[in-house]
Amino acid sequence: MAGKTSDAPAPVFRADDLLQGGKDARIVLGDQVYLLHLTKAGKLILTK
């Protein structure tokens, strides 16, 4: 990752924890909101 100065491992988040039993979760980065969606096929899609 560009600009990364630490050798510490990246944090790990369980999708189940983010989705909290649903199919969608919103993730905020600065002033942008992203949608994390779990498809019927069990894949994750992140969109703006």
WOSUL-V865964 format. One line per field, one symbol per residue. ss: DSSP state (H for helix, E for strand, - for the rest). phi: phi as a letter, one per 40 degrees, with the letter a starting at -180 (. if undefined). burial: 1 if it has 9 or more other C-alpha atoms within 8 Angstrom, else 0. A space follows every 10 residues. Layout:
# WOSUL-V865964
ss=???
phi=???
burial=???
This chain:
# WOSUL-V865964
ss=---------- ----HHHHH- ---EEEEEE- -EEEEEEE-- ---EEEE-
phi=.cgcbbcccc cbbcddcccf gbbbabbbbg bbbbbbbccc cgbbbbbc
burial=0000000000 0000000010 0001100000 0011111110 00001000
